[in-house]
Amino acid sequence: MRSAFYHIKPLPGSSGYRYSPIAHTRRHPRFETTVRVRLEGRIIRECRGDVSTRGFMFEWDRKIDVGTWVELSIRLPGTGDWLYVWGRVLGCIKREGRIGVRGWFTSLTYEHRRILRRWLDTFQASHRAA
C-alpha cells in the first residue's frame, strides 16, 4: 500500500498547489498547501505540507517526538485565508533527505472544519475539472 504522505513536486510554472491522485482517494482527502509551524513555543518556520479535515503533514529537517504539540497556521490558497490550529504529532516518515511529520488536529472547531471542508471540496472539484 502506498502512503498518502508522499511529496508532490510542483509543476514548472504552477502555483505549487495541486492535489495528490493517491491522497484524494482517502476517506479524508489531503491537499498540498503552505503551513507555518510553531514548535516548542519558539521555532517558527514556513514549509510545504498537506492537510485534510482530520490531520496534517509537513516537511521538517529533523524528527519530532510523537505526541509533541505544534501550533499551525494553514494557508487556504485561493481564499486569502489562514486557519490557526493546534495539533499533535503522530509520527515521522523519512524521504528524500527530509522528514515528513504527520499528525492530527486537536483544536479544529466545527467552524474551522467547515471552512476547511469547503476549501478542500472546492480545490478537489477545480482540479478534477482541469
C-alpha positions in Angstrom: 0.0 0.0 0.0 1.4 3.4 -1.0 1.5 6.1 1.6 -0.7 9.2 1.2 2.0 11.2 2.8 4.3 11.4 -0.2 5.5 14.8 -1.5 4.2 16.1 -4.8 6.7 18.3 -6.6 5.0 21.4 -8.2 4.8 21.6 -11.9 7.1 24.1 -13.6 5.3 27.5 -13.8 2.5 26.3 -11.5 1.4 27.9 -8.2 2.8 24.8 -6.5 -0.5 23.8 -5.1 -2.1 20.7 -6.5 -3.8 17.6 -5.3 -2.5 14.1 -4.9 -4.1 11.5 -7.1 -3.5 9.0 -4.3 -4.3 11.3 -1.4 -7.6 12.3 -2.8 -8.9 8.7 -2.7 -8.5 8.6 1.1 -11.6 8.9 3.2 -10.3 12.4 4.2 -8.5 13.7 1.1 -5.3 15.7 1.6 -4.2 18.7 -0.5 -0.8 20.4 -0.6 -0.6 23.9 0.9 1.7 26.2 2.9 1.9 25.5 6.6 3.6 27.7 9.2 4.7 25.7 12.2 5.4 26.9 15.7 7.2 24.2 17.7 8.2 24.2 21.4 6.9 27.8 21.7 9.7 29.3 19.7 10.6 27.7 16.4 8.5 29.2 13.6 9.0 28.0 10.1 7.0 28.1 6.9 7.1 24.8 5.0 5.2 22.7 2.5 2.5 20.4 3.8 -0.7 18.5 3.2 -4.0 19.0 5.1 -7.3 17.2 5.4 -10.3 17.7 7.7 -8.6 15.4 10.2 -4.9 15.9 10.0 -1.8 17.4 8.5 1.7 16.6 7.3 4.6 19.0 6.9 8.2 18.7 5.9 10.8 19.3 8.6 14.6 18.8 8.8 14.6 16.5 11.9 12.3 14.1 13.6 9.8 15.4 16.1 8.8 13.2 19.0 5.4 11.5 18.9 2.9 13.4 21.0 4.6 16.8 20.6 2.2 19.8 20.4 2.5 22.0 17.4 0.8 25.3 16.6 -0.1 25.5 12.9 -1.1 28.3 10.5 -2.5 26.8 7.4 -2.9 28.7 4.1 -6.0 28.1 2.1 -4.9 29.0 -1.5 -7.5 30.9 -3.5 -9.2 32.3 -0.4 -6.6 34.5 1.2 -7.5 32.8 4.5 -5.3 31.2 7.1 -6.5 28.7 9.7 -4.8 28.8 13.1 -5.0 25.5 14.9 -3.1 23.1 17.3 -2.2 19.6 16.6 -0.2 16.6 17.9 2.5 14.7 16.1 1.6 11.1 15.3 4.8 10.1 13.6 7.6 10.9 11.1 8.4 9.5 7.7 11.9 9.9 6.2 12.1 10.7 2.5 14.5 12.5 0.1 16.7 13.9 2.9 13.7 15.5 4.7 11.3 14.3 7.3 7.5 14.2 6.8 5.8 14.9 10.1 2.2 13.8 10.3 -0.3 14.5 12.9 -3.9 15.2 13.8 -5.7 18.4 14.7 -6.7 18.9 18.4 -8.3 22.3 18.3 -10.1 22.3 15.0 -13.5 23.8 15.8 -16.7 22.9 14.0 -16.4 26.3 12.1 -12.8 25.6 11.2 -13.6 22.1 10.0 -16.5 23.5 7.9 -14.2 26.2 6.3 -11.5 23.6 5.6 -14.0 21.0 4.2 -15.5 23.7 1.9 -12.0 24.7 0.7 -11.0 21.0 0.2 -14.2 20.3 -1.8 -13.7 23.4 -4.0 -10.0 22.6 -4.5 -10.7 19.0 -5.4 -13.5 19.9 -7.8 -11.4 22.5 -9.6 -8.5 20.1 -10.1 -10.7 17.3 -11.3 -12.2 19.6 -13.9 -8.7 20.7 -15.1 
